[in-house]
Amino acid sequence: MRNDAATIHGAGSSSIRIVLVLFILLVIVTGMFSWNQYRNELDEGGSSGIESAQGFTIYNQTSDYTLYLSSFANIQNPGIRIVNSGASQSLVLLGSYGSVSYLVRNSSTNAQIGSFSAVLNSTSGFTVNAYSGRISADIPPLNRFQLIIRSVQ
């Protein structure tokens, strides 16, 4: 009886390593795809916290007034609190409800000519509580997340 050793060409240790690496990559990639279908179910609202933050914009369409943000609640700190004539300010609501109050001053003399306050609601948009002075506070019916301040002469 002959005792011959059989050899298989191409089945060296480097081929086994390549197959093992490819198998591990396959497991990782399929694991990532199957995780994506459950990831959205983890959040009750179906969105991440960043996506659930609601944006609001206040437009200063006056000709010579400056808006000064005097107080805010449940709003991300906007940083700059001055809205010059012709400019706008973006506000990010951090929950379901928030509020803002502004003083309106003459740009030339810095004399206070009025004020306004509004409530921000994540579903229904702005609601103007009160305003005084020679201004109007308008909410466009097609975008209730915008508040436009205009001069009244």
ROPA-60120 format. One record per atom (N, C-alpha, C): residue number from 1; residue in one letter; x, y, z. Coordinates in Angstrom, 3 decimals, always signed. Atoms other than C-alpha are relative to their C-alpha. Example, Ala and Ser with C-alpha at 12.3 -4.5 7.8 and 13.67 -1.06 7.14 Angstrom:
> 1_a_+0.890_-1.190_+0.000
> 1_a_+12.300_-4.500_+7.800
> 1_a_+0.900_+1.200_+0.000
> 2_s_-0.820_-1.190_-0.060
> 2_s_+13.670_-1.060_+7.140
> 2_s_-0.770_+1.090_+0.730
//
This chain:
> 1_m_+0.819_-1.144_+0.000
> 1_m_+0.000_+0.000_+0.000
> 1_m_+0.880_+1.230_+0.000
> 2_r_-0.750_-1.241_+0.112
> 2_r_+1.222_+3.341_-0.959
> 2_r_-0.613_+1.069_+0.879
> 3_n_+0.462_-1.067_-0.885
> 3_n_+0.969_+6.200_+1.413
> 3_n_+0.306_+1.337_-0.668
> 4_d_-0.187_-1.272_+0.701
> 4_d_+0.596_+9.215_-0.864
> 4_d_-0.827_+1.085_+0.680
> 5_a_+0.713_-1.151_-0.572
> 5_a_-0.388_+12.576_+0.424
> 5_a_-0.679_+0.755_-1.130
> 6_a_+0.739_-0.755_+1.005
> 6_a_-3.041_+14.409_-1.503
> 6_a_+0.133_+1.484_+0.307
> 7_t_-0.084_-1.441_-0.186
> 7_t_-2.600_+18.114_-2.032
> 7_t_-1.084_+0.666_-0.838
> 8_i_+1.014_-0.782_+0.705
> 8_i_-5.254_+20.586_-3.010
> 8_i_+0.627_+1.337_-0.320
> 9_h_-0.617_-1.253_+0.423
> 9_h_-3.969_+23.486_-5.011
> 9_h_-0.963_+1.157_+0.237
> 10_g_+0.813_-1.197_-0.215
> 10_g_-5.246_+26.961_-4.064
> 10_g_-0.704_+0.008_+1.336
> 11_a_+0.676_+0.028_-1.297
> 11_a_-6.437_+25.979_-0.602
> 11_a_+0.996_+0.264_+1.121
> 12_g_-0.994_-0.329_-1.006
> 12_g_-3.514_+27.463_+1.279
> 12_g_-0.597_+0.861_+1.094
> 13_s_+0.490_-0.767_-1.143
> 13_s_-3.804_+29.456_+4.486
> 13_s_-0.423_+1.414_-0.392
> 14_s_+0.414_-1.348_+0.403
> 14_s_-4.038_+32.780_+2.625
> 14_s_-1.412_-0.003_-0.583
> 15_s_+1.361_+0.085_+0.541
> 15_s_-7.202_+31.654_+0.809
> 15_s_-1.024_-0.123_+1.114
> 16_i_+0.917_+0.154_-1.132
> 16_i_-8.818_+30.632_+4.086
> 16_i_-0.160_+1.329_+0.725
> 17_r_+0.078_-1.313_-0.644
> 17_r_-7.983_+34.023_+5.574
> 17_r_-0.902_+0.948_-0.785
> 18_i_+0.829_-0.878_+0.840
> 18_i_-9.579_+35.844_+2.630
> 18_i_-1.470_-0.368_+0.140
> 19_v_+1.388_+0.447_-0.157
> 19_v_-12.737_+33.734_+2.903
> 19_v_-0.526_+0.400_+1.374
> 20_l_+0.413_-0.377_-1.348
> 20_l_-12.878_+34.373_+6.657
> 20_l_-0.268_+1.503_+0.102
> 21_v_+0.192_-1.456_-0.021
> 21_v_-12.467_+38.144_+6.213
> 21_v_-1.263_+0.378_-0.759
> 22_l_+1.214_-0.294_+0.776
> 22_l_-15.168_+38.219_+3.511
> 22_l_-1.258_-0.413_+0.760
> 23_f_+1.154_+0.445_-0.774
> 23_f_-17.525_+36.243_+5.742
> 23_f_-0.302_+0.984_+1.134
> 24_i_+0.199_-0.961_-1.090
> 24_i_-16.988_+38.653_+8.658
> 24_i_-0.585_+1.296_-0.535
> 25_l_+0.562_-1.216_+0.607
> 25_l_-17.645_+41.639_+6.393
> 25_l_-1.455_-0.196_-0.386
> 26_l_+1.384_+0.293_+0.367
> 26_l_-20.819_+39.980_+5.125
> 26_l_-0.912_+0.047_+1.221
> 27_v_+0.788_-0.021_-1.236
> 27_v_-22.057_+39.494_+8.690
> 27_v_-0.197_+1.433_+0.492
> 28_i_+0.104_-1.389_-0.455
> 28_i_-21.321_+43.128_+9.579
> 28_i_-0.956_+0.794_-0.880
> 29_v_+0.845_-0.767_+0.918
> 29_v_-22.998_+44.554_+6.474
> 29_v_-1.462_-0.419_+0.122
> 30_t_+1.401_+0.430_-0.129
> 30_t_-26.143_+42.407_+6.792
> 30_t_-0.566_+0.399_+1.355
> 31_g_+0.457_-0.456_-1.311
> 31_g_-26.311_+43.302_+10.477
> 31_g_-0.391_+1.467_-0.007
> 32_m_+0.327_-1.423_+0.082
> 32_m_-26.319_+47.005_+9.633
> 32_m_-1.324_+0.208_-0.729
> 33_f_+1.258_-0.157_+0.733
> 33_f_-29.156_+46.625_+7.120
> 33_f_-1.185_-0.460_+0.825
> 34_s_+1.123_+0.465_-0.802
> 34_s_-31.328_+44.652_+9.480
> 34_s_-0.244_+0.925_+1.190
> 35_w_+0.159_-0.939_-1.101
> 35_w_-30.703_+47.240_+12.265
> 35_w_-0.769_+1.228_-0.452
> 36_n_+0.666_-1.209_+0.489
> 36_n_-31.975_+50.131_+10.076
> 36_n_-1.510_-0.106_+0.069
> 37_q_+1.451_+0.099_-0.019
> 37_q_-35.511_+48.769_+9.944
> 37_q_-0.571_+0.136_+1.402
> 38_y_+0.475_-0.141_-1.375
> 38_y_-35.755_+48.786_+13.756
> 38_y_+0.391_+1.324_+0.625
> 39_r_-0.512_-1.232_-0.590
> 39_r_-33.891_+52.039_+14.386
> 39_r_-1.095_+1.052_+0.133
> 40_n_+1.047_-1.021_-0.048
> 40_n_-36.900_+54.273_+13.580
> 40_n_-1.063_-0.322_+1.037
> 41_e_+1.004_+0.358_-0.983
> 41_e_-39.100_+52.335_+15.989
> 41_e_+0.449_+0.304_+1.425
> 42_l_-0.495_-0.279_-1.340
> 42_l_-36.875_+53.241_+18.942
> 42_l_-0.527_+1.316_+0.541
> 43_d_+0.506_-1.296_-0.406
> 43_d_-38.127_+56.839_+19.019
> 43_d_-1.516_+0.005_-0.174
> 44_e_+1.451_+0.027_+0.070
> 44_e_-41.821_+57.158_+19.822
> 44_e_-0.549_+0.927_-1.069
> 45_g_+0.471_-0.950_+0.985
> 45_g_-42.203_+60.177_+17.577
> 45_g_+0.429_-0.333_-1.405
> 46_g_-0.446_+0.374_+1.328
> 46_g_-40.471_+58.499_+14.672
> 46_g_+1.084_+0.893_-0.559
> 47_s_-1.062_-0.874_+0.486
> 47_s_-37.737_+61.135_+14.466
> 47_s_+0.985_+0.249_+1.118
> 48_s_-1.012_-0.301_-1.005
> 48_s_-34.563_+62.117_+16.214
> 48_s_-0.292_+1.359_+0.625
> 49_g_+0.215_-1.271_-0.685
> 49_g_-34.378_+65.081_+18.597
> 49_g_+0.297_+1.195_-0.880
> 50_i_-0.344_-1.111_+0.897
> 50_i_-32.742_+67.303_+15.979
> 50_i_-1.126_+0.248_-0.983
> 51_e_+1.054_-0.173_+0.987
> 51_e_-35.498_+66.663_+13.485
> 51_e_-1.284_+0.523_+0.634
> 52_s_+1.243_-0.412_-0.615
> 52_s_-38.225_+67.361_+16.038
> 52_s_+0.023_+1.465_+0.445
> 53_a_-0.072_-1.412_-0.343
> 53_a_-36.988_+70.892_+16.799
> 53_a_-0.656_+0.813_-1.113
> 54_q_+0.755_-0.777_+0.976
> 54_q_-39.302_+73.394_+15.067
> 54_q_+0.622_+1.379_-0.160
> 55_g_-0.569_-1.304_+0.287
> 55_g_-37.950_+76.503_+13.382
> 55_g_-1.065_+1.060_-0.227
> 56_f_+0.873_-1.151_+0.151
> 56_f_-39.641_+79.915_+13.492
> 56_f_+0.856_+1.162_-0.497
> 57_t_-0.745_-1.156_+0.502
> 57_t_-38.661_+83.175_+11.776
> 57_t_-0.793_+1.272_+0.258
> 58_i_+0.588_-1.331_-0.186
> 58_i_-39.347_+86.794_+12.726
> 58_i_+0.681_+0.928_-0.993
> 59_y_-0.490_-0.924_+1.026
> 59_y_-38.991_+89.317_+9.887
> 59_y_-0.265_+1.429_+0.447
> 60_n_+0.147_-1.416_-0.308
> 60_n_-38.380_+93.001_+10.593
> 60_n_-0.126_+0.748_-1.329
> 61_q_+0.246_-0.719_+1.256
> 61_q_-39.983_+94.709_+7.580
> 61_q_-0.375_+1.455_+0.251
> 62_t_+0.211_-1.419_-0.273
> 62_t_-40.026_+98.124_+9.180
> 62_t_+1.073_+0.793_-0.730
> 63_s_-0.973_-0.825_+0.710
> 63_s_-38.239_+101.036_+7.588
> 63_s_+1.052_+0.600_+0.934
> 64_d_-0.962_-0.667_-0.886
> 64_d_-36.584_+102.540_+10.661
> 64_d_-0.084_-0.463_+1.454
> 65_y_+0.092_+0.522_-1.360
> 65_y_-37.175_+100.303_+13.702
> 65_y_+0.934_-1.198_+0.161
> 66_t_-0.834_+1.143_-0.360
> 66_t_-34.928_+97.807_+15.442
> 66_t_-0.733_-0.805_+1.060
> 67_l_+0.647_+0.887_-0.965
> 67_l_-36.300_+94.790_+17.325
> 67_l_+1.055_-0.532_+0.960
> 68_y_-0.908_+0.496_-1.036
> 68_y_-34.638_+93.818_+20.618
> 68_y_-0.698_-1.137_+0.739
> 69_l_+0.553_+1.143_-0.728
> 69_l_-35.344_+90.337_+21.995
> 69_l_+0.254_+0.214_+1.482
> 70_s_-0.163_-0.310_-1.420
> 70_s_-35.994_+91.129_+25.661
> 70_s_-0.142_-1.231_+0.887
> 71_s_+0.107_+1.233_-0.789
> 71_s_-37.041_+87.673_+26.913
> 71_s_-0.481_-1.126_-0.900
> 72_f_+0.469_+1.179_+0.746
> 72_f_-37.632_+84.154_+25.672
> 72_f_-0.049_-1.182_+0.952
> 73_a_+0.138_+1.207_-0.809
> 73_a_-38.689_+80.803_+27.121
> 73_a_-0.152_-1.197_-0.932
> 74_n_+0.040_+1.260_+0.743
> 74_n_-38.182_+77.272_+25.766
> 74_n_+0.440_+0.169_-1.453
> 75_i_-0.572_-0.288_+1.312
> 75_i_-36.276_+78.678_+22.788
> 75_i_+1.503_-0.165_+0.119
> 76_q_-1.458_+0.080_+0.017
> 76_q_-32.702_+77.829_+21.868
> 76_q_+0.559_+1.414_-0.037
> 77_n_-0.577_-1.341_-0.070
> 77_n_-30.540_+80.846_+22.693
> 77_n_+0.423_+0.447_-1.400
> 78_p_-0.307_-0.414_+1.365
> 78_p_-30.428_+82.785_+19.406
> 78_p_+1.340_+0.711_-0.149
> 79_g_-1.276_-0.721_+0.081
> 79_g_-27.147_+84.492_+20.295
> 79_g_-0.251_+1.490_-0.133
> 80_i_+0.259_-1.425_+0.250
> 80_i_-27.715_+87.901_+18.705
> 80_i_-1.467_+0.288_+0.268
> 81_r_+1.377_-0.320_-0.391
> 81_r_-30.806_+89.538_+20.162
> 81_r_-0.537_+1.239_-0.692
> 82_i_+0.421_-1.205_+0.714
> 82_i_-31.035_+92.503_+17.786
> 82_i_-0.354_-0.366_-1.430
> 83_v_+0.439_+0.227_+1.380
> 83_v_-33.022_+92.358_+14.534
> 83_v_-0.152_+1.371_-0.648
> 84_n_+0.024_-1.302_+0.661
> 84_n_-32.248_+95.391_+12.382
> 84_n_-1.081_+0.058_-1.072
> 85_s_+0.984_-0.222_+1.060
> 85_s_-34.620_+96.874_+9.826
> 85_s_+0.413_-0.769_-1.254
> 86_g_-0.262_+0.779_+1.200
> 86_g_-34.882_+94.565_+6.811
> 86_g_+0.616_-1.361_+0.252
> 87_a_-0.637_+1.276_-0.328
> 87_a_-33.340_+91.593_+8.641
> 87_a_-1.032_-0.964_+0.593
> 88_s_+0.871_+0.995_-0.619
> 88_s_-34.794_+88.426_+10.141
> 88_s_+0.775_-0.742_+1.077
> 89_q_-0.610_+0.796_-1.058
> 89_q_-34.146_+86.192_+13.127
> 89_q_-0.668_-1.370_+0.026
> 90_s_+0.508_+1.369_-0.088
> 90_s_-34.498_+82.412_+13.230
> 90_s_+0.004_-0.438_+1.453
> 91_l_+0.140_+0.503_-1.360
> 91_l_-35.704_+80.831_+16.445
> 91_l_-0.285_-1.497_-0.072
> 92_v_+0.222_+1.443_-0.054
> 92_v_-35.646_+77.137_+17.356
> 92_v_-0.728_-0.323_+1.295
> 93_l_+0.828_+0.392_-1.136
> 93_l_-38.388_+75.873_+19.642
> 93_l_+0.520_-1.322_+0.542
> 94_l_-0.590_+1.190_-0.613
> 94_l_-37.086_+73.274_+22.109
> 94_l_-1.023_-0.975_+0.555
> 95_g_+1.041_+0.891_-0.501
> 95_g_-40.400_+71.740_+23.136
> 95_g_-1.268_+0.237_-0.795
> 96_s_+1.281_-0.225_+0.676
> 96_s_-44.078_+72.041_+22.312
> 96_s_-0.394_+1.470_-0.017
> 97_y_+0.375_-1.405_-0.127
> 97_y_-44.509_+75.632_+23.490
> 97_y_+1.204_+0.826_+0.411
> 98_g_-1.011_-0.959_-0.407
> 98_g_-42.300_+78.682_+23.895
> 98_g_-0.573_+1.395_-0.118
> 99_s_+0.474_-1.381_+0.108
> 99_s_-42.578_+82.448_+24.074
> 99_s_+1.176_+0.935_-0.225
> 100_v_-0.999_-1.050_+0.231
> 100_v_-40.710_+85.569_+22.982
> 100_v_-0.642_+1.356_+0.268
> 101_s_+0.428_-1.389_-0.173
> 101_s_-40.950_+89.262_+23.856
> 101_s_+1.068_+0.898_-0.601
> 102_y_-0.910_-0.928_+0.657
> 102_y_-39.401_+92.110_+21.866
> 102_y_-0.366_+1.428_+0.359
> 103_l_+0.184_-1.444_-0.058
> 103_l_-38.940_+95.825_+22.413
> 103_l_+0.268_+0.534_-1.397
> 104_v_-0.180_-0.618_+1.312
> 104_v_-39.260_+97.973_+19.298
> 104_v_+0.504_+1.417_+0.236
> 105_r_-0.623_-1.307_-0.200
> 105_r_-36.972_+100.999_+19.139
> 105_r_+0.256_+0.675_-1.339
> 106_n_-0.346_-0.781_+1.180
> 106_n_-36.383_+103.782_+16.654
> 106_n_+1.498_-0.190_-0.259
> 107_s_-1.408_+0.274_+0.324
> 107_s_-33.113_+102.976_+14.836
> 107_s_+0.886_+1.228_+0.152
> 108_s_-0.804_-1.222_-0.056
> 108_s_-31.967_+106.634_+14.806
> 108_s_+0.160_+0.517_+1.422
> 109_t_-0.020_-0.624_-1.322
> 109_t_-32.889_+107.853_+18.280
> 109_t_+0.104_-1.003_+1.149
> 110_n_+0.015_+1.072_-0.989
> 110_n_-33.021_+104.498_+20.141
> 110_n_-1.148_+0.136_+0.995
> 111_a_+1.164_-0.160_-0.863
> 111_a_-36.307_+105.647_+21.688
> 111_a_-0.950_-1.177_-0.203
> 112_q_+0.942_+1.115_+0.101
> 112_q_-38.735_+102.843_+22.496
> 112_q_-1.318_+0.504_-0.563
> 113_i_+1.271_-0.413_+0.605
> 113_i_-41.806_+103.104_+20.275
> 113_i_-1.080_-1.074_+0.136
> 114_g_+0.994_+1.055_-0.162
> 114_g_-43.522_+99.804_+21.107
> 114_g_+0.624_-1.304_+0.450
> 115_s_-0.465_+1.332_-0.389
> 115_s_-43.260_+96.122_+21.952
> 115_s_-0.991_-1.024_-0.537
> 116_f_+0.930_+1.073_+0.334
> 116_f_-44.772_+92.778_+21.101
> 116_f_+0.477_-1.290_+0.650
> 117_s_-0.323_+1.318_-0.542
> 117_s_-44.900_+89.252_+22.499
> 117_s_-0.814_-1.037_-0.755
> 118_a_+0.663_+1.070_+0.740
> 118_a_-45.817_+85.937_+20.915
> 118_a_+0.272_-1.335_+0.662
> 119_v_-0.152_+1.386_-0.439
> 119_v_-46.328_+82.302_+21.814
> 119_v_+0.331_-0.824_-1.228
> 120_l_-0.383_+0.893_+1.078
> 120_l_-44.697_+79.636_+19.663
> 120_l_-0.517_-1.392_+0.334
> 121_n_+0.565_+1.329_-0.179
> 121_n_-46.470_+76.299_+19.243
> 121_n_+0.546_-0.890_-1.105
> 122_s_-0.657_+0.867_+0.984
> 122_s_-44.774_+73.370_+17.492
> 122_s_-0.951_-0.501_-1.083
> 123_t_+0.942_+0.477_+1.016
> 123_t_-47.968_+72.403_+15.641
> 123_t_-0.774_+1.123_-0.684
> 124_s_+0.832_-1.051_+0.602
> 124_s_-49.913_+75.635_+15.090
> 124_s_+0.754_+1.274_-0.331
> 125_g_-0.794_-1.168_+0.362
> 125_g_-47.077_+78.180_+14.760
> 125_g_-0.097_+1.122_+1.012
> 126_f_+0.020_-1.198_-0.839
> 126_f_-47.049_+81.735_+16.098
> 126_f_-1.420_+0.371_+0.407
> 127_t_+1.194_-0.705_-0.453
> 127_t_-49.789_+83.384_+18.156
> 127_t_+0.495_+1.282_+0.653
> 128_v_-0.420_-1.280_-0.570
> 128_v_-49.311_+87.097_+18.872
> 128_v_-0.859_+0.282_+1.222
> 129_n_+0.721_-0.301_-1.238
> 129_n_-50.239_+87.868_+22.472
> 129_n_-0.405_+1.461_+0.051
> 130_a_+0.269_-1.425_-0.092
> 130_a_-49.943_+91.636_+22.396
> 130_a_+1.058_+0.754_-0.776
> 131_y_-0.987_-0.905_+0.583
> 131_y_-48.304_+94.462_+20.541
> 131_y_-0.485_+1.417_+0.199
> 132_s_+0.326_-1.402_-0.224
> 132_s_-48.145_+98.191_+21.038
> 132_s_+0.917_+0.854_-0.860
> 133_g_-0.821_-0.925_+0.788
> 133_g_-46.813_+101.206_+19.191
> 133_g_-0.434_+0.017_-1.461
> 134_r_+0.327_-0.167_+1.412
> 134_r_-46.751_+102.024_+15.491
> 134_r_+0.535_-1.165_-0.824
> 135_i_-0.402_+1.200_+0.729
> 135_i_-46.252_+98.441_+14.325
> 135_i_-1.223_-0.887_-0.207
> 136_s_+0.985_+1.069_+0.137
> 136_s_-48.347_+95.566_+13.032
> 136_s_+0.768_-1.311_+0.027
> 137_a_-0.596_+1.333_-0.090
> 137_a_-47.593_+91.917_+13.728
> 137_a_-0.879_-0.943_-0.806
> 138_d_+0.794_+0.818_+0.918
> 138_d_-48.755_+89.714_+10.855
> 138_d_+0.569_-1.408_-0.111
> 139_i_-0.369_+1.403_+0.186
> 139_i_-48.714_+85.916_+10.543
> 139_i_-0.582_-0.442_-1.339
> 140_p_+0.535_+0.439_+1.299
> 140_p_-48.997_+84.675_+6.939
> 140_p_-0.852_-1.265_+0.162
> 141_p_+0.872_+1.166_-0.174
> 141_p_-51.887_+82.192_+6.651
> 141_p_+0.595_-1.291_-0.571
> 142_l_-0.575_+1.205_+0.597
> 142_l_-49.844_+79.799_+4.498
> 142_l_+1.251_-0.489_+0.715
> 143_n_-1.158_+0.419_-0.787
> 143_n_-46.872_+79.712_+6.886
> 143_n_-0.076_+0.644_+1.373
> 144_r_+0.216_-0.546_-1.334
> 144_r_-47.825_+80.228_+10.508
> 144_r_+1.251_-0.046_+0.871
> 145_f_-1.265_+0.028_-0.722
> 145_f_-44.188_+79.729_+11.547
> 145_f_+0.842_+1.230_-0.331
> 146_q_-0.636_-1.280_+0.296
> 146_q_-43.334_+83.226_+10.294
> 146_q_-0.816_+1.120_+0.642
> 147_l_+0.628_-1.185_-0.581
> 147_l_-44.077_+86.520_+12.033
> 147_l_+0.657_+1.199_-0.638
> 148_i_-0.505_-1.166_+0.734
> 148_i_-43.735_+89.747_+10.055
> 148_i_-0.391_+1.260_+0.754
> 149_i_+0.225_-1.276_-0.697
> 149_i_-43.342_+93.051_+11.869
> 149_i_+0.143_+1.119_-1.026
> 150_r_-0.001_-1.118_+0.955
> 150_r_-44.234_+96.138_+9.791
> 150_r_-0.288_+1.301_+0.715
> 151_s_+0.286_-1.346_-0.520
> 151_s_-44.357_+99.872_+10.412
> 151_s_-1.420_+0.396_-0.375
> 152_v_+1.314_-0.582_+0.277
> 152_v_-47.737_+101.565_+10.671
> 152_v_+0.144_+1.516_+0.164
> 153_q_-0.168_-1.468_-0.051
> 153_q_-47.737_+105.276_+9.840
> 153_q_-1.312_+0.686_+0.286
//
